[in-house]
Amino acid sequence: MTTYSYELKIPLERVAVLIGKEGSAKKQLEEETKTKIDVDSKEGDITVTGEDALNLFTAREIIKAVGRGFNPEIAKALLKQDNVLEIINIQDYTGKSKDSQQRLKGRVIGKNGKTRELIEELTDTNVSVYGKTVAIIGNPENTSAARKAVDMLLTGSMHSAVYQMLEKRRAMMKRQEIEDEFNG
């Protein structure tokens, strides 16, 4: 049997979240992905080893998601074969300017978190704005729509235009569902 391994790093303040109370989150993740996870809690370095490359990849994506601000329960949505993690680097839109990064994070989050919630609701995804990134978990099609919405916000589109685009998409999806049921 071949053993594979990945090394990755997550922010130090996310290490405790990954490990969970008395190691419960880490243990559960190891069981569900049939992997071994070693955490250096001083550095945030993580090594994941296992014999199944797909399980290993899944474990790595879940760890990345936790590192990007998702709680482990939401990150576990990646155990479903058809879900993906998409990470958008806000610096790609702002360069190094801290003020611009803050402003753009605020645009994605919205007043009292409303914009982020709306994106999640209209695309059936989970969105986390953390550090210099926006991370999205969902099926590829929905994640792509959420990414487009985030991209529009990060490039300066008006919130109303983004909401309109998402509403239109959702109405189209509903119509498609009804047609599929009717023709099914």
N, C-alpha and C positions, 0 to 999 in steps of 0.2 A: 504493500500500500504506500502510495506517495503522500507525503505530508506537505501541505502548502502553508505559507504564512504571509501575512500582511503586516506592515508597520505603519502606524499613523499617529498623529498628534492631535489632541483636542485641548481647548482652553482649560487651564487648571481649575477654574471655578465650575467646570462642567464634569470634572472627574467624579465628584461625590454623587452627582445625579446618575452617572453611568453605573457606578457601583451599587447605589441604592442602600436602603436601610439594612445594616448587617450583611451587605453583599448580595441582597436578594435580587436586585435587578440584573446584576452581572451573571449570577448563577442561572437565573431564568433564561437569559439570552444565550448562555452557553448550552443549556439543555435544548432550547428550541432550534438552535443552529448546529448542534453537534460540533461545537468548536471549543477551544481553550483560549481564554482571554487573560492576558497578563497586563496589569496596569501599574505603571510607575507613577504614583500619585504626587511625587515631588516635581516631576517634569511634564506630566500629561502625555507621556509616550505610552502607546498601547501596541501590543503585539497580539495578533489573532492567528491561531494555528488550527488546522483541521485537515481532514482527508478528502472532503467533498468540496470541490472548487466553488460550486454554486452556493452552498451553505456559507462558505467562507466569505464570498462576495457579499451575500446578504448581511452577514454579521458586520462586515466592514461598513456597509451603507447605513445600518442601524446606528453604529457607533458614531459615524460621521453626523448623522441626523441629531443625535443627542448632543454632540459637540457644537452643533449649529442652533441649539436652543430648544429643540423639541423635548418633551418629556418622554421617557422610555416607552410608555404605553402607546403614544401616538407614533413614535418611531417604529414600533413593531408592526405597523401597517405595511411596512416593507417586507414582512414575511410572506404577504400575499404576492404570488408570482407576478401579477399584472400591475404592481405598484412600483413607482420609481421615485428617486430623490433627485431634485434639481437644485443646484446652488448657484445663485446669481451674486457676483461680486460687485458691490456698490462702487468700489474704487474704479471699476471699468468705466463708470459714468462720471466720476468726480475727480479722478487723479488723487493726489494726497491731501487735498483740502478737507480738514476735519469739519469745518462749518458746512461745506457742501454735503458731506456725508450725513451729518445730523439732519440737515434740511430734507434730503432725499429719503432718509429713514422715516422722517415725520410724514412725508407725502404718502409712503407706502402704508404706514400704520394708520394715518388719518386721526381725526379728532376722537379721543376716547377709544381708539382701536377700531373705529367704524369701517374704515376702508379695508383693512386687513380682513375683518369679519365678512364684509360683503364679497370680497374676492373668494374667500373660503366657501361661503354659502353658494355663490353663483357658479363656482367651478367644481364643487364637491372635492376640495383639496384641503390640506392643512398647510398653513403658511407661518413661518417663524422669521421674525426680523431680529437678528442678533449680531452684535459686533459690526463687521463690515459686509455682512451678507444677508440675503433674503433666501430662505430655503423653502422648498415646496415639496410636499409628498402627496401623491395621488396616482391615478392611472395615467398612462402617457398622454392621452388626448386631453384630459382635464388639466394635467400639469402644464401642458403646452399652452393652453388658454390662460391659465393663471400667470405663466411666465410672460405671455404677451401683455397682459394687464399690467404687471409689475414693470415691464420694459417701457410701456407707454408712460407710466407715472414717472419713472426714472429719467425719461427723455423730455419731460415737461408737458405731456398732454394734460388737458383739464380732467379733473376727476369725473365730471359729468360724461365726458366722451368715453372714458374707460368703463363707467357703469353701463352706459348705453350699449357699448360693444358686447359686454358680458351678458346683459339682458337679452339682446338679440340672439346671441349664441344659445342661451338657455331656452328661449322660445323655439328656436330651430330644433334643438335636441328633443324637446318635448313633442313637437310635431312629428319628428322622425320616429320617436318611441310609439306614438299613437298609430302612425302608418305601419310600422313593423308589426304591431299587435293586430291591426286590422288585416294586414296581408299575410300574417303568419299562419 
